[in-house]
Amino acid sequence: MFSCVKPYGEQNYSALKRACLRRKVLFEDPSFPATDDSLYYKGAPGPAVRWQRPKDICEDPRLFVDGISSHDLHQGQVGNCWFVAACSSLASRESLWQKVIPDWKEQEWDPEKPDAYAGIFHFHFWRFGEWVDVVIDDRLPTVNNQLIYCHSNSRNEFWCALVEKAYAKLAGCYQALDGGNTADALVDFTGGVSEPIDLTEGDFANDEAKRNALFERVLKVHSRGGLISASIKALTAADMEARLACGLVKGHAYAITDVRKVRLGHGLLAFFKSEKLDMIRLRNPWGEREWTGPWSDTSKEWKKVSKSEREKMGVTVQDDGEFWMTFEDVCRYFTDIIKCRLINTSYLSVHKTWEEARLRGSWTRHEDPRKNRSGGCINHKDTFFQNPQYIFDVKKPEDEVLICIQQRPKQSTRRDGKGENLVIGFDIYKVEENRQYRMHSLQQRAASSIYINSRSVFLRTDQPAGRYVIIPTTFEPGHTGEFLLRVFTDVPSNCRELCLDEPPRSCWSSLCGYPQLVTQVHVQRAAGLKDSPTGANSYVIIKCEGDKVRSAMQKGTSAPKYDLKGIFYRKKPGRPITVQVWNHHVLKDEFLGQVQLKADPDDLQVLHTLHLQDQNSQQPSDLPGTIAVSLLSSASLTAV
C-alpha cells in the first residue's frame, strides 16, 4: 500500500537528509518556514513566538519515551481537540501509527551518533486518494521555552508535536487546524472511510434495539482495527468547551480507546451467570476533566466487576482524562460518534473483503449546458442533470453499499484566507438495467446523502440488485472543485463515469440510421403464471430492435414482482416493443407468453393481458394472465 507514497511538494526526504549530513547543517524547510505565516492565516500574533529545536527546549530529546500511548498527548493553544483526539486513537493502534510515522527507529535521536542527526523528519498521510510523504524540520513554536501547541506528558518526547507540525503544513498553517473535523484526521491517518452517526437524531438513548445494533457495529469496527471518536455538539458560541455537571465538555472531541462487553460479578458466579455490560472507554485530549457519573474512576459501580476484569480493562483512579462509560450513557450524553472503517480489500483476509471503485471527478463551469458540470443540488431542477454522473451495478440480490465523496482539501494562507469547504452531497437513483448514457429526467431515488460543508460525505445503504446512478453535486450551482468518489461493494460493481448524453454519431449513421426516439419501459409484476402448485420460476425479457434486457428469476410464485426497467434508443419507432415471460427449466426454458407495445406517450401504467402458452399446443391460449408494464417515456432524441 505504501510503495506508491508520493513526496509532498516534491520534497524527497532521503535526498534532503543526505544533503544536510554532507554539508553538516540542520535542515530548514523553505516551504514551511519558521515565520508567522506558518502560524496564522489571519489576525495578529499573540505573545512573541520563538521557533526552537528540541535540543534547545530540553536535554536528551526523543521521538518516543517509553513507547507511544494515547496518554502522551495534550492539546495546546490552538482549538484542535479533534486532531488530538484522532492522534489518541492512532496511538492505540501500533499497525497504524507505524504507517503514519515511517522508519521511526531510523528517525529517533541516537545519543551515540549525534552527527547522524539532520533536524529533518517525515510523516505519511492519506490525502485525496493517495499517500503523501510530508517533510518538516524540527523547529517548533514556543513561548517561554514551552511548546504552545500539542505536547507530551514527557518534556523530552516530541512525536506528537512533530506529527502536528507536518499536519499543519498540509493545512497551510497551525491556525488552520482550529475547529476541524475528527473524521478528516482519522481518514488521513488510515486511508479508511469515516461514517458519522447522529445519536440524537437516531434516538439511540431510548431505543434499546437500535442501540444494541449500533454497539455491535462499533465493536466490530474497533475489533478490526478502526478508529472511533465521540463528541457533544455545541449549539452556540457560549457552549463551546462548556463543562457539564457530569464532567463532559461540549464542542469537544473525545477519542474512543476501547470497546468491550464487561463481565459483571465475581468468581465462578460471574462465569456461569454470564451477565455483561456494553461499555466504552474514552479519553479527553486535555489529559484531564473526566466523566463523573456511573462507572467513573472512583464510582461504586466498579464493585460489581472482579479485580481481574478491572485489571484487564486497565481501570485507574488517576485524573488522566481517560474514563469508562456504559454505551447507554454514551448515547444519552454524547450527540455524535464517528467510526473510521479500515476498508479491507485483501482476498487473503478472514474478515469481510470489499471491492473498491475509486474515481476522480470535478465540478466545472461551462456556457454550453451539455458541457457544464456544476449544476447544483436537486433544488435546481433545470441544471441538476448537468452534474457529473457515475453508474454502478449491484449484482447480488441485496448488497450493502458504502459510498464516500471527498472534495480536494484547500490550504489556508495569508493571501487566500481560510480554505473553506464547499457544501456537497449526492443522490443515488435506480435506473434501467441497460443504461449506458447520462440521465436527463428524474427516476426512482434509491438513497440520498446529507449536504454539508464537510471535506467528506459518507452513506451506507442496502440496495437490491440492479443498476444505479450516483450524482455528486455542490449545493449551489456554479461552484467548482475536484472530488474523489469511492464506492465499496461485496462484488465488483463496474463503477464508471457516464460521459455521453446519447449514442455517438459515426460515419455509418447515415447508412444504418441514427436513433430518433428514446423509450423507457418498466415491467413491474405479473399474475396468473402457474407451472406447479407453488407457481412458476419465471423471468421477463424486454426486446426492442435487437436489444434486450432480462430480469432476475422469480422463484416459485404465480405473481412475480420483476421491477425491471430498460431504455432503448430506437431507429425504427414504428416497430413494437416486445415483453416476454419465460419459465425456467433445467433442460429448456418454457415460453409462457408475451405482449407487444407501441411507443404511445399516452400508454402509461397499463395492465396488459398475457397470452399464455398452452402446454399441449404451440398456439397461445386465452388462459388468465396479466402483466403490468409502464412506458415511462417516449420522446424524440433531440429533446434529451
NORPEKA-V748330 format. One line per field, one symbol per residue. psi: psi as a letter, one per 30 degrees, with the letter a starting at -180 (. if undefined). burial: + if it has 24 or more other ideal C-beta (glycine too) atoms within 12 Angstrom, else -. Layout:
psi->???
burial->???
This chain:
psi->egfgkkkkggjjeeeeeeeeeefhlkkjjffililfffelfllklblkkkjkleffellhklekjhaklffekkkbfkiheeeeeeeeeeffjefeffeeilheeffkkjffifffkggklklkkjjhglkkjkkllgkkklkhgkkfbkllekfgkgeeeeeeeeeeeefelefffkhakeeeeeefffgakkjkkjeeefhfefjeeeeeeeeeeeeeeefgglkklllkkjfleffkgkklfgflklhkkkkjfkkljkkllkbfeeeeehklkklkklkkffgailkgakgleglfffffkleeeeeefhklgkigfklkllfeeefeelfkkkkjkjjjgkffkflkkkkkkjkkaljkkkejfffkhiflaffifffegflkkkklkjflekkkkkkkkklkkklkleefakikkljlallkkkakfgkfllkflkakkelkllklhlekkkkkkkklkaklkkjklleklfkllllkkkkklelkfhklkjekflkkklffefeflkkfkkkkkjjelllgjkflffalillkkkkjhfklkkllkjkhkfiljehkklkkjkfiffklkkjkklkkleekkkkelllkkkijffikhljkkkjkkkfglfkklhkkklkjkkjeljlkeff.
burial->----+--+--+-+--++--+-----++++-++-+--+++++-------+-++++--++--++++---++++++++++++++++++++++++++--++-++++-+--+++-------++++++++++++++++++++++++++----++++++++-++++++++++++++++++++++++++++++++++++++++++-+----+------+--++-+++-++-+++++++++++------+----+++++++++++++++++++------------+++++++++++-+++-+++++-+--+-++---++--+-+----++++++++++++++++++++++++++--------++++++-+++--------+++++++----+++++++++++++---++++++++++++++-----++-++++++++++++++++++++--++-++-+-++-++++++++-+++++++++++++++-++++++++++++--+-++++--+++-----------+++++++++++++++++----++++++++++-+-++++++--++-+-++++++++++-+--+++++++++-----++++++-+++--------++++++---------+-+++++++++++-+--+
